[in-house]
Amino acid sequence: MSEKPASQEPAPEKLKLLRSPVSSDLMERAELTTGLQQAIGPEGIRHLGYARDLNPTLLRNSQATNLETFYDLFLAACLSLFNKNQQVNGLDAVSTYIGFFSLIWSTWLLTSMYDVRFVTDSVFERCARAVHMGVLVGFVTVSPNFETQDQDSIIFQTFSIIIMISRLCIALQYGVIMWHTRKYNVTFLPLIAMIVMNIIAAAIYLGVSFRFAHGNSRVFGAWYAIAAIEILLTMGLSVYYPVLSFKGTHLLSRISLLTCIIFGEGVAQACGKITDIVSVGSHAEWTGPTIGVVSAGIGISYVIFMLYFDWMPTWDISEWRQLVWSILHFPVHLSMTMFVEGIAQLVLYWKCVENIGIVRDGIEGRAVKFFNELIETTEVVKDRFPKLGDFLHYEIGNFSEQYHPIYTNTIEALNESTVRVNQIDPDFEGTPSPIAQLARYLNAVLVSLENSLYQNYEIDFVEDIDKDFNKTNEAEKFDDWYDFAMAIEYDHASRVRERFKIVYQYTFICGGIFFAFLTLLYMVSRRKRWTPWAAAGVFMNFILSLGIAFLAFIGNTTSTKLIEADVVAEYLQLADDVENGLPEPKPSAYDTFVQSPGVLPTLLGVYLLVLFVNHMMGDGPTFSFFKSWKARDGTTTPPQQDFQQVLVTADTKYDPGAQYVGQQVPYDPYAGQQRPQPSARPYSILRTTEPVQYQQQYEQQQQQGLEPQSYAQQGYPQPAAYQQPREQFTTVYEYSGNDGTRQP
């Protein structure tokens, strides 16, 4: 009866105050990590040297631990709250957004660069993680009042101290690592350098906080400079000191995990806007164009998700490529965050435009009919205005049932406008013409209804308007309260238009930037020979990214400022043109494009084209079709990697004098018998279901110091663990000892 394959299950273990990442200490105590960190056996250990007076053997996680994943989710939640607190409605707001994102992302990266190299599961590490999550909560706490142009001294001082706490915690973590590796002399200098760097950075952040006590200051720029220097120094030291190296870590998968979380957060934001549309309005909001816009918004997120992970390196890349690939994710994450946020905003904006258009068409259609009847009827003109006023009152009532006005100023402006329409008297001397009065009040109704709709969707600038009007004493310029109320309404409508113009612009600009840097990531991680088709695909990507970004500038000269006198004059001119039989003026290209449901479908079409072109112009056949195209590049697509997991059991012997690499090495089906025999088999033995005597005889040859022969040369049947099917990959363990690199 064959023996069952042995398996290792980590035994329950009490959580320790400190846990060493030096794997030789773990192996001596036969310990495996449990709890919030995944169980790691000898296959997860990477040896960095040959003796204790050189480099230690450090434990490396093959993927993000639960603590790391939870921290990444925490970051995504904080970014989502920041997007909700900060309304990007101007260039100053855009710069503030970029600055805040830079600080929170650099803090996350510095923390993550420690995690992927040294994190273990212990009481200390869990407490340190709590501090780091508290730092993120602190970022979100100050985010609503984080304005670089109008600084709050307490907010900026608090922000600087929060960053200082983060760096002190990282310095303490490196100090604990230095304690664990105190027996290894070569680790002292790099680790003390990391500690000193973080302490100096914390001291600078503390010093900067005192500068904000004197009003607005440009010293906050030191935050960005110091954070950039910290990242560059951390990466630079990792190249020269093996103990700080990122080789063999899961840094790439950790960054990709955050990217995936941001993608999911973008979909959540889009779904949130969809929920707002239904909750504020009704199920009747699902018109054909709305369904198309929503589908395009979700589709864009899915397509760029496919583009990113199609180009995600699933192979090992050199250390400098790994670092460049990591640092390029700052513009990728920044542009992607603003891009997905802009997509969600444009979904909501289209619904508002559609609803306002329906109301505007109804009111303006009734007004045109009213003007025509004034010309043709013999009824007294004065008696017809109350009928139009009653119609406006009825329309306002229907609209308010679904989008109830929030502010008293809007309610009074709507009521007063209908009353004044009823009171228009063409025979009263000293007043403007009846048509001019009617044009003014009709536009007042439309602007007030538009503001009421936006405010129901939490697009609200009333607080900012009150603040600005109080600063300039704007109320003293008006003798009539109605004029003052309408000035507020027109100002609010102007700010809404300006906000969505900026949202439209930065959405397309960030969409182009994201795609351009995504192409750079592909270029950095590419290991194959560059072919004409691959180069043409990259060139096409950059051209399309520029095209996406340039779409943002079609409305660069379009004014969003609404002035009541200009609106009324334009309305009167339009009425004269209609009366004289002249065609209506064509709207600008920006208004035509933005106020149509084709904005997001246009973006989706471009990204679908990108997806098709990159698969068509890649190194292999296009979607498994047109196989003859492969010959154009003179290359053959290798078989898809199919990694086979091999179990290493608990009785594996560990050689402290060997360098363990533990990477995925592909099995070469074309090598045949040409591969040279190794000088010695590795000390790691795979337990199989073969007869026990074969295994025991093989182990005896190892213990006697003999050069063991292959199973085939000894006449033994080949164990199942070493039987390789053609065109398949498996896990092979490499060792390098004093006699150089050896392979099994």
Secondary structure, 3 states (H helix, E strand, C coil): CCCCCCCCCCCCCCCCCCCCCEHHHHHHHCCCCCCCCCCCCHHHEEECCCCCCCCCEEECCCCCCHHHHHHHHHHHHHHHHHHHHCCCCCHHHHHHHHHHHHHHHHHHHHHHHHHHHHCCCCHHHHHHHHHHHHHHHHHHHHHHHCCCCCCCHHHHHHHHHHHHHHHHHHHHHHHHHHHHCCCCHHHHHHHHHHHHHHHHHHHHHHHHHHHHHHCCCHHHHHHHHHHHHHHHHHHHHHHHCHHHCCCCCCHHHHHHHHHHHHHHHHHHHHHHHHHHHHHHCCHHHCCHHHHHHHHHHHHHHHHHHHHHHHCCCCCCCCHHHHHHHHHCHHHHHHHHHHHHHHHHHHHHHHHHHHHHHHHHHHHHHHHHHHHHHHHHCCCCHHHCHHHHHHHHHHHHHHHHHHCCCCCHHHHHHHHHHHHHHHCCCCCCCCCCCHHHHHHHHHHHHHHHHHHHHHHHCCCCCHHHHHHHHHHHCHHHHCCCHHHHHHHHHHHHHHHHHHHHHHHHHHHHHHHHHHHHHHHHHHHHHCCCCCCHHHHHHHHHHHHHHHHHHHHHHHHCCCCCCCCHHHHHHHHHHHHHHHHCCCCCCCCCHHHHHHCCCCHHHHHHHHHHHHHHHHHHCCCCCECCECHHHHHHCCCCCCCCCCCCCCCCCCCCCCCCCCEECCCCCCCCCCCCCCCCCCCCCCCCCCCCCCCHHHHHHHHHHHHCCCCCCCHHHHCCCCCHHHCCCCCCCCCCCCEEECCEEECC
